[in-house]
Amino acid sequence: MGMVVVISLPFIIFCFLLGFGCYFFGRARGRKEVQTNPQVYGMPSPPPGAVASNTFFPSPPAPHSHSKPDNTDNV
């Protein structure tokens, strides 16, 4: 014996309307927050009173002169 689950048409329409409402409300709220709040990602600003003498990052170290074996000896 199995169970029969009956879902009415008004319930399905209500779920679609609720989903669209949450989508549009969230999109409008997110767009409003973008305009009012600054993004926290990125390079931090120096503290007040600090002198930024070196604003560039040091260059990466030179690559090593040796390389990884290519396994041609194993063939």
C-alpha positions in Angstrom: 0.0 0.0 0.0 1.2 3.5 -0.8 0.4 6.9 0.4 -1.1 9.5 -1.8 0.0 13.1 -1.4 -2.4 15.6 -2.7 -1.1 19.2 -3.4 -3.7 21.7 -4.4 -3.3 24.1 -7.3 -3.7 27.2 -5.1 -0.9 25.9 -2.9 1.4 25.6 -6.0 0.5 29.1 -7.2 1.1 30.4 -3.7 4.6 28.8 -3.6 5.5 30.3 -7.0 4.3 33.8 -5.8 6.2 33.4 -2.6 9.4 32.4 -4.5 9.1 35.4 -6.9 8.4 37.8 -4.0 11.5 36.6 -2.1 13.6 36.8 -5.2 12.6 40.4 -6.1 12.7 41.6 -2.5 16.2 40.2 -2.0 17.4 41.6 -5.3 16.1 45.1 -4.4 17.6 44.9 -0.9 21.0 43.7 -2.2 21.1 46.6 -4.7 20.3 49.0 -1.9 23.1 47.6 0.3 25.6 47.9 -2.5 25.0 51.6 -2.7 25.1 52.3 1.0 27.9 50.0 2.3 31.4 50.0 1.0 33.0 46.7 0.1 35.4 45.3 2.6 37.6 43.4 0.2 40.8 44.8 -1.3 44.0 46.3 -0.1 43.7 47.9 3.3 44.5 51.5 3.8 47.4 52.5 6.0 46.6 53.6 9.5 46.3 57.3 10.2 49.7 58.9 10.8 51.7 56.2 9.0 53.9 57.1 6.1 53.5 54.8 3.1 57.1 54.9 1.9 57.0 51.6 0.0 53.7 51.3 -1.8 54.8 48.5 -4.1 55.2 44.9 -3.2 58.6 43.4 -3.5 59.3 41.4 -6.7 58.9 37.6 -6.4 62.1 35.6 -5.9 63.9 34.2 -9.0 63.0 30.7 -10.0 65.3 27.9 -9.0 67.9 26.7 -11.5 67.0 23.1 -11.1 63.8 21.6 -12.5 61.6 18.7 -11.7 62.5 15.5 -13.5 60.1 14.7 -16.3 60.0 10.9 -15.7 61.5 10.0 -19.1 63.9 7.6 -17.2 60.9 5.5 -16.1 59.7 4.7 -19.6 
